[in-house]
Amino acid sequence: MKQVTESQWTVQERSLVKAALAIARSREVEAIIQVVRQQSGHLTTLDEVWQLHDFLSARRFDLDGKYGDDGDEEILFLLAKLTKDGWLTSQDLAGLEAAKLSKITALTRVL
């Protein structure tokens, strides 16, 4: 699979990717908030509070790492992972070049 380099991304594609990443992050954040709402209503022990804290710390680390750096070399892998994990849909990526969409689809099968 040919590697996509910085020069192969159009201005429109860069804008689309930025919007797609914002959508995915928003969806993930909303899912975290739902978990916190559900779990916080059932806390009865200090250990449960610390478990929730650990969950939040892990999710924060994951989100910061995932969305903090969208370098061109890794962007196809990130888009594929977000698609595979259900945070992005093919509609969110509509407008990308067909070859990039094909690579993303192929990567979702191997990640």
Long-range contacts (C-beta under 8 A, 24 or more apart in sequence): 1-103, 1-106, 3-73, 4-72, 4-73, 4-75, 4-76, 4-100, 4-103, 5-72, 5-73, 6-72, 9-72, 9-75, 10-97, 12-95, 13-95, 13-96, 13-97, 13-100, 16-93, 16-95, 16-96, 17-70, 17-75, 17-79, 17-96, 18-70, 20-79, 20-82, 20-88, 20-92, 20-93, 21-67, 21-70, 21-78, 21-82, 23-87, 23-88, 23-92, 24-67, 24-82, 24-87, 24-88, 24-92, 25-63, 25-67, 25-87, 27-87, 28-63, 28-87, 29-63, 32-56, 32-59, 76-100, 76-103, 76-104, 76-107, 77-107, 77-111, 79-104, 80-104, 80-105, 80-106, 80-107, 80-108, 80-111, 81-107, 81-108, 81-111, 83-108, 84-108, 84-111
